[in-house]
Amino acid sequence: MSAGRPLTKAERKAFNRAKHEQKIKQEMIAQHGNDLGTFYAWLRVVNIRGTQAYRGGDTAFIREVVRALQNVHNRHVG
């Protein structure tokens, strides 16, 4: 409940998605440790959102993800 009223269908859907993603992140961290688990959880979310963006034709999101992954790679490789 939020602000003393029931959530709308869209709010409930967003709330449930956020709770599910939080659960997945916690499971990944428990399984792989904090850094790697957080990274795996992030990759999972980005994969889902990237697929949705690709189907919707949003190439800007995909470019941003590629840049972020390249930055992480560059920091850890050299």
C-alpha positions as CSV (number, residue, x, y, z in Angstrom):
1,M,0.0,0.0,0.0
2,S,1.2,3.5,-0.7
3,A,-0.1,6.8,0.6
4,G,-3.1,5.0,2.3
5,R,-4.6,3.8,-0.9
6,P,-4.4,0.6,-2.9
7,L,-1.8,0.6,-5.7
8,T,-3.0,0.9,-9.3
9,K,-2.4,-2.0,-11.7
10,A,0.6,-0.3,-13.2
11,E,2.0,0.6,-9.8
12,R,1.5,-3.0,-8.5
13,K,3.2,-4.4,-11.6
14,A,6.2,-2.1,-11.1
15,F,6.4,-2.9,-7.4
16,N,6.2,-6.7,-8.1
17,R,8.9,-6.4,-10.7
18,A,11.2,-4.5,-8.4
19,K,10.7,-7.0,-5.6
20,H,11.4,-9.9,-8.0
21,E,14.6,-8.2,-9.3
22,Q,15.7,-7.6,-5.7
23,K,15.1,-11.3,-4.8
24,I,17.2,-12.4,-7.8
25,K,20.0,-10.0,-6.9
26,Q,20.0,-11.3,-3.3
27,E,20.2,-14.9,-4.6
28,M,23.0,-14.1,-7.0
29,I,25.0,-12.3,-4.2
30,A,24.5,-15.3,-1.9
31,Q,25.6,-17.7,-4.5
32,H,28.6,-15.7,-6.0
33,G,29.6,-13.2,-3.5
34,N,28.9,-9.4,-3.4
35,D,30.8,-8.1,-6.4
36,L,30.3,-11.0,-8.9
37,G,26.7,-11.5,-7.7
38,T,25.8,-7.8,-8.2
39,F,27.4,-7.9,-11.6
40,Y,25.5,-11.1,-12.6
41,A,22.2,-9.6,-11.4
42,W,22.9,-6.4,-13.3
43,L,23.7,-8.4,-16.5
44,R,20.4,-10.3,-16.1
45,V,18.3,-7.1,-15.8
46,V,20.2,-5.5,-18.7
47,N,19.6,-8.5,-20.8
48,I,15.9,-8.4,-20.2
49,R,15.6,-4.6,-20.7
50,G,17.9,-4.8,-23.7
51,T,15.7,-7.4,-25.3
52,Q,12.7,-5.2,-24.7
53,A,14.5,-2.2,-26.1
54,Y,15.7,-4.1,-29.2
55,R,12.2,-5.3,-29.9
56,G,11.0,-1.7,-29.5
57,G,13.7,-0.3,-31.7
58,D,15.5,1.7,-29.0
59,T,19.1,1.5,-30.0
60,A,20.2,4.2,-27.6
61,F,19.7,1.9,-24.6
62,I,21.8,-0.8,-26.2
63,R,24.6,1.7,-27.0
64,E,24.6,2.8,-23.4
65,V,24.9,-0.8,-22.1
66,V,27.7,-1.5,-24.5
67,R,29.6,1.6,-23.3
68,A,29.1,0.5,-19.7
69,L,30.3,-3.0,-20.3
70,Q,33.3,-1.7,-22.2
71,N,34.2,0.6,-19.2
72,V,34.0,-2.3,-16.8
73,H,36.2,-4.4,-19.0
74,N,38.7,-1.7,-19.5
75,R,38.9,-1.1,-15.7
76,H,39.6,-4.7,-14.9
77,V,41.8,-5.6,-17.9
78,G,44.2,-2.8,-18.3
